[in-house]
Amino acid sequence: MQMSDLLAKKRDGGSLSTEEIQFMIRGYTRGEIPDYQMSAMCMAILLRGMDDRETLDMTLAMMHSGETIDLSPIRGVKADKHSTGGVGDKTSLILCPMVAAAGLKIAKMSGRGLGHTGGTIDKLESFPGFTAAVSEQQFFKNVNDIGIAIIGQTADLVPADKKLYALRDVTGTVPSIPLIVSSIMSKKLASGSDVIVLDVKCGDGAFMKTEQQAETLARGLTRVGRLAGRKCAAVITDMEQPLGYAVGNAVEVREALSVLRGEQKGELLELCLTLGGCMMAEAGVVWSMEEAKLELLKTIEDGSALKKLAEMVSAQGGDASAIYDPSLLPQAAVTLEVPSENAGYVRRIHAEQVGLISMHLGGGRVTKESEIDLSVGVVLAKKVGDAVRAGESLGTIYASSAEKAQQAAKMLRDCYELSDEPVSRRKLIRQIIR
């Protein structure tokens, strides 16, 4: 079998066989197939596409390129959630404790932030002492004992994806749906959960800019998940503006805690209830999404979700007292209110630009090696549809210096577009695919 033959076959619109895909992924992971040939294949796939069988074979070949996690030592139904990234997405900090308190097991591997997209692990490290570097034995024990653990991805999980993603990033082939699906689902399948729910973002702050693109991706993800024998659902959500109000690390943790304490309702809680409802419905522990949402709301009302988060943080070396006293979380040296220069109604907030403000303040990474400042970020005061008076606050900047705060304030004003006429509020949940 020769890679040049596979390239010609895909170039001409043919379908690669299971054996050919396995040969290709195995050879590239081992370094036997050079970057220039794999670059050509990625471009051929971008232009010619893959059918469902090819995409599944690609996903499984990537999944088996390294170690896989066997979660059989964990009792009960194991559920996982994946987000395609966004601005202000602190969903896992709320959703996972709620679902664990409702009885499902959360054995989750999460990543760190890169660019304007934040990472769950970084946010959890806002709790002093918290570590995501937990042994497999301790990981299983924590999930069995308290129902939840969130750790970092191991270096040996899906090495093919690490090589392929870096290659796609510099060859203009990132937008290929089959390659995106195989990248996401190879990691989710390798992580071993029974139920996988996907939060597929669309809009300015997301990779998928339109709802149509997001739907195509969501259907591809759920098809591959089900073909691989997992319970799978997807929720398409709006990312034309940041999710919730806080964008950063510790500032997002504070907002998540306010939701878990029952102090903040609105879109962030709505999303967590929807994703959690899908998890519980797919797991078969409830009759309907409505029943699941009621069960999840109970975990906030009785405090069990907040307690579950505290148990997880403590089990992973963190100071759980910060959950009950958020003043113990990292505090920025400078805070600055950003008054609006004009009156009107918020027509648009450029989500990606808000994420970039947090990154420039030090709350995100330019490269994987960058150090981040957990204390900095932005907390919005106004969302799309809100009325604004001249001089009224658009948000608060949390910065390490007055100079950085002033720069961020100007950037935040530029993120807002106002209208003289009232503006309808945006719908967060666009579609549910089950």
Protein Blocks (a to p, Z undefined) as FASTA:
>chain_A
ZZklmmmmmmnopacdfklmmmmmmmmmnopacfklmmmmmmmmmmnopafklmmmmmmm
mmmmmccddfklpgcjddddddebiehiaklmmmmmmmmmnopacdddddddehjbdcfk
lmmmmpghiafbdcfklmmmmmmmnopacddddfkgokllmmmmmmmmmnopmmpmklmm
mmmmmmmmmnopabdcddddedjkbmblbfklmmmmmmmmmmmmmmnopacddddddfkb
cehjbgcjklmmmmmmmmmnopagcjklmmmmmmmmmmmmmnopafbfklmmmmmmmmmm
nommmmmmmmmmmmnopafklmmmmmlpccdfbdcddddfbgcddfbdcfklmmmmmmmn
opacfbfklccdfkgccddfbdehiacdehiafbdcddfbfklmmmmmmmmmmmpccdfb
dcddddfblbdcZZ
